Amino acid sequence: MDRRTIIAVLLAAAMTLTLLAGCGGNNNGGDGAKTFTVGMECNYAPFNWTQVESDDYSVALEGAGHAGGYDVMMAKALADKMGATLVIKKLSWEGLEPAVTSGEIDAIIAGMTATPERKENADFTTPYYESEMVCIVRKDDPLASATSLADFTGKNVQGQQNTLYDDIIDQIPGVNHMTPLASYPLMVLSLQNGEADALTAELPVATGVVTSNPNLAIVRFAEGQGFQADTTVSIAVKKGNTQLLSEVQAALDTIDTDTRNQWMTDAVSRQPANE
């Protein structure tokens, strides 16, 4: 083999190594292991929360604490079916969509509804849970016996910032639509302090809140007398990442409805009192 042939072989080998080194995607950890990085608030029980101690249902957070809740159970199941190691990032609600767009996280599993506006910036799976929209009130308030939206006319009603909870309030005739707050714990304080007369919520969230706060009550509306809203929640991935979307959807499709509902019941029963 002459000198030129040896040089050509060495160059070809170097190019092959370079190409192989570039094959790892964003879903690979530093050791080559596949990871599935999921973003959530960890502040929206029973879908997700932060807890001090670890248990069989939680995932350690970077820094301190552990993420728990329904979304964590779902994320763990999906990661297992995808053969990936689950990483959970605690982010503000406002930071979730930018994080998935930038690639900081692979997916959002955070009780998020796939609205037309969100579909412009992310791709969504089919719904992984469906609920109903209710209100939370103080137990000693006459509103506790309300059956229709009209019963809340003139009342101070509050929702969470940039969510469906805030959007639907204007369906109440003559309502005093309060300034939305950034997180649900802040909303509960507003209700307990008498600033708000009612909070909008999905039934699982309301059940968890009332379980931890027995001085509050849930208002479920008579048929045709409540909110008109999409109460499904779905998993979001980066717009155009069809490979990851297909992989997550395939894993999700293996989890039946009874299992999903039982996970929510379990999450409500386990959520910390401070949530």
Residue pairs with C-beta under 8 A, 6 or more apart in sequence:
1 9
24 32
26 103
26 106
27 34
27 35
27 36
27 37
27 84
27 106
27 244
28 34
28 35
29 35
29 85
33 85
34 82
34 83
34 84
34 85
35 84
35 85
35 86
35 87
35 106
36 75
36 78
36 79
36 82
36 84
36 85
36 86
36 87
36 106
36 107
37 87
37 88
37 89
37 104
37 105
37 106
37 107
38 71
38 75
38 79
38 86
38 87
38 88
38 89
38 105
38 106
38 107
38 108
38 109
39 88
39 89
39 91
39 95
39 96
39 99
39 100
39 104
39 105
39 107
39 108
39 109
39 110
40 47
40 48
40 67
40 71
40 72
40 75
40 88
40 89
40 90
40 91
40 96
40 108
40 109
40 110
41 48
41 90
41 91
41 92
41 93
41 96
41 110
41 183
42 48
42 49
42 50
42 61
42 65
42 67
42 69
42 88
42 90
43 49
43 50
43 183
43 184
43 185
43 275
44 69
44 93
44 110
44 111
44 183
44 184
44 205
45 69
45 184
45 205
45 208
45 209
45 267
45 271
45 272
45 275
46 69
46 70
46 204
46 205
46 207
46 208
46 264
46 267
46 268
46 271
46 275
47 69
47 70
47 71
47 110
47 111
47 204
47 205
47 233
47 267
48 67
48 68
48 69
48 70
48 71
48 72
48 110
48 111
49 67
49 68
49 69
49 271
49 272
49 275
50 61
50 65
50 66
50 67
50 68
50 90
51 58
51 65
51 66
51 67
51 68
51 272
52 65
52 66
53 66
54 60
54 66
55 66
55 68
57 68
57 72
57 73
57 76
57 266
57 270
58 66
58 67
58 68
58 72
59 66
59 67
59 68
59 72
59 75
59 76
59 86
59 87
59 88
60 66
60 67
61 67
61 88
61 89
61 90
62 89
62 90
65 90
67 88
67 90
68 267
68 270
68 271
68 272
69 267
69 271
70 111
70 129
70 204
70 263
70 264
70 267
71 109
71 110
71 111
72 88
73 263
73 266
73 267
74 109
74 128
74 255
74 260
74 263
75 86
75 88
75 107
75 109
76 86
77 251
77 255
78 109
78 235
78 248
78 251
78 252
79 85
79 86
81 251
81 254
82 247
82 248
82 251
89 99
89 104
89 105
91 99
91 105
92 182
93 110
93 160
93 161
93 162
93 163
93 182
93 183
94 161
94 162
94 182
96 105
96 108
96 110
96 112
96 236
97 108
97 118
97 121
97 122
97 236
98 104
99 105
99 108
100 106
100 107
100 108
100 122
100 236
100 237
100 238
101 121
101 122
101 238
101 239
103 238
106 237
106 238
106 244
107 235
107 236
107 237
107 244
107 248
108 122
108 235
108 236
108 237
109 128
109 235
111 129
111 202
111 205
111 233
112 118
112 233
112 234
112 236
113 164
113 230
113 231
113 232
113 233
113 234
114 124
114 127
114 232
114 234
114 236
115 164
115 230
118 124
118 236
121 239
122 236
122 237
122 238
122 239
123 236
123 237
123 238
123 239
123 240
123 241
123 242
123 245
124 234
124 235
124 236
124 237
125 234
125 235
125 237
125 245
125 248
125 249
125 252
126 234
126 249
126 252
127 232
127 233
127 234
128 233
128 234
128 235
128 252
128 255
128 260
129 204
129 232
129 233
129 260
129 264
130 231
130 232
130 233
131 202
131 203
131 204
131 231
131 233
132 202
132 203
132 220
132 226
132 231
133 164
133 168
133 200
133 201
133 202
133 203
133 226
133 227
133 229
133 231
134 200
134 201
134 202
134 203
134 206
134 218
134 219
134 220
134 221
134 226
135 143
135 146
135 152
135 157
135 198
135 199
135 200
135 201
135 206
135 218
135 219
136 188
136 191
136 198
136 199
136 201
136 206
136 209
136 210
136 216
136 217
136 218
136 219
137 143
137 144
137 146
137 191
137 197
137 198
137 199
137 216
137 217
137 219
138 144
138 191
138 192
138 194
138 197
138 215
138 216
138 217
139 214
139 215
139 216
139 217
140 215
141 197
141 217
143 151
143 152
143 155
143 197
143 198
143 219
144 217
144 219
146 152
146 219
146 221
147 219
147 221
147 222
147 225
148 221
148 222
148 225
148 226
149 171
149 172
149 173
149 221
149 225
149 226
149 227
150 172
150 173
150 225
152 172
152 175
152 197
152 198
153 172
153 173
153 174
153 175
154 174
154 175
154 176
155 172
155 175
155 176
155 197
155 198
156 176
156 178
156 195
156 196
156 197
156 198
157 169
157 172
157 175
157 176
157 177
157 178
157 196
157 197
157 198
157 199
157 200
158 169
158 178
158 179
158 180
158 181
158 187
158 190
158 191
158 195
158 196
158 198
158 199
158 200
159 165
159 166
159 167
159 168
159 169
159 180
159 187
159 199
159 200
160 166
160 180
160 181
160 182
160 183
160 184
160 187
161 180
161 181
161 182
162 180
163 180
164 229
164 230
164 231
165 180
165 199
165 200
165 201
166 180
166 200
167 229
168 200
168 227
168 228
168 229
169 175
169 177
169 200
170 177
171 227
171 228
178 190
178 195
178 196
181 187
181 190
184 201
184 205
184 209
185 275
187 196
187 199
188 199
188 209
188 213
188 216
190 196
190 199
191 197
191 198
191 199
191 216
192 213
192 215
192 216
198 219
200 227
201 209
202 231
203 218
203 220
204 264
204 267
204 268
206 218
207 218
207 268
208 267
208 268
208 271
208 275
209 216
210 216
210 217
210 218
211 268
211 271
212 271
212 272
212 273
212 274
212 275
220 226
221 227
235 248
235 252
237 244
237 245
237 248
238 244
